[in-house]
């Protein structure tokens, strides 16, 4: 179902969505790192925050990879659009000459 949903959303909107999720994860990661540095924590609390940090770091790397893939796809689409535009301009110029 997610694949079908992605087909109906433009790449630009997908990029915005992933960037938003990435930003939220980075903010959460900063909060966890701050708490690990500044707060006095029990061993259990510290271990819980370390696990949360690991999960957040994994999500950040996943979102960064997804973002890189989407940006590559966006570049390919832009190149295709520019190529088609140039082809139409050449056809128009040759037709009107």
N, C-alpha and C positions, 0 to 999 in steps of 0.2 A: 504494500500500500504506500509506503514511503517513496518508492521509486515513481509511482504514478503521480504522487503529489509533487515531486521534484520536476516532473516533465511539464506541469502546468504553471510553474513559477519561473520567472526570468532569472537569468544568471546573476544579474545585478541585485535582485532582491535576495537571492540565495547568499550572495557575498555579504550583503548588509546583515542578514540574519546570523551568519556564522561569525562575522565581526562582532556583533552584539553579544553572542554567547561567549566568544573568546574574551571580550572585555569583562564580562561578569565573572568568568573563571579567574582571570588575572586579578581582579579586585578581591575576590574571595581568597585567592592564594596569598596576596599581600596581607590581608587580615590575619590569616593563619600564621604566616611567618612573623608578623608583628607580635601576636600573642605568644608564639614560641620564644621570642627574644625577651619580651618585657615582663610577662607574667610569671609568678611563682606557681608552678604546676606540680601536681602529684605525678608519680610515674605513670599511672593509668591515664591521666589527663594528657600528659605529654605524648604517650604512645598513640592515643586517639587522634591528637592533632597531627602527629607525624603520618598516620595512615590517611587522614584527610588531605594532607599536603601531597602525598604520593598520588592519590586519586585525582586531585586537581591538576597536578603536573601532567599526568597521563592525558586528561581531557584537553589541556592546553596544547599539547603536542598533536593530539588528534585533530583539533580544530585548526591548528596551523597547517597541517598537511592537507586538510580539506580545503582550506582557503587558498593554498598554493595551487591545488588542482583546479579549483573554480576560476582562479585568475588566469591560469593557462588556457582553459577553455574559452574564457572571455577574450583573450588575445587572439585565439584562432578565429573566433566569430568575427572580431573586428577586422582581421586581415581578410577574411572572406568577403565581408561587406565592402571594404575598400577596393578589393579586386573586382567585384561585380560593378561597383560604381565606375571604376576606370574603364571597364569593358563597355558599359553603356555610354559613357562619354565618347569613347573611340567610335562606337557604332553611330552615335548621333552625328559626330563630326564628319564621318565618312558618308553618311546618308545626305547631309545637308550640303556637302561640297560638290 
